[in-house]
């Protein structure tokens, strides 16, 4: 009984925690030139409270950050980027889309 109750509570907390996930896409200045630039961004942004996932693209010159909006915001992420030497321009900031299950696979 205790295990079942614990599983239910844990599931509810996980569901509640993912409610505020947002996806921020921004471009850095100066431009990223190599894998080292990408790693510098990833290694430093991961310490920002609320950051869930970081993706970078040298080809597209974008940094995509999935974050929990109840723990951080765009301004805080931009400050963290500035601290490692990158000014940023926001391309988009929108709620993370939930993956829909499809019966036609």
HELIX and SHEET records of a PDB file:
HELIX    1   1 UNK A    2  UNK A   17  1                                  16    
HELIX    2   2 UNK A   35  UNK A   45  1                                  11    
HELIX    3   3 UNK A   74  UNK A   83  1                                  10    
SHEET    1   A 4 UNK A  51  UNK A  57  0                                        
SHEET    2   A 4 UNK A  62  UNK A  68 -1                                        
SHEET    3   A 4 UNK A  21  UNK A  29 -1                                        
SHEET    4   A 4 UNK A  87  UNK A  95 -1                                        
END                                                                             
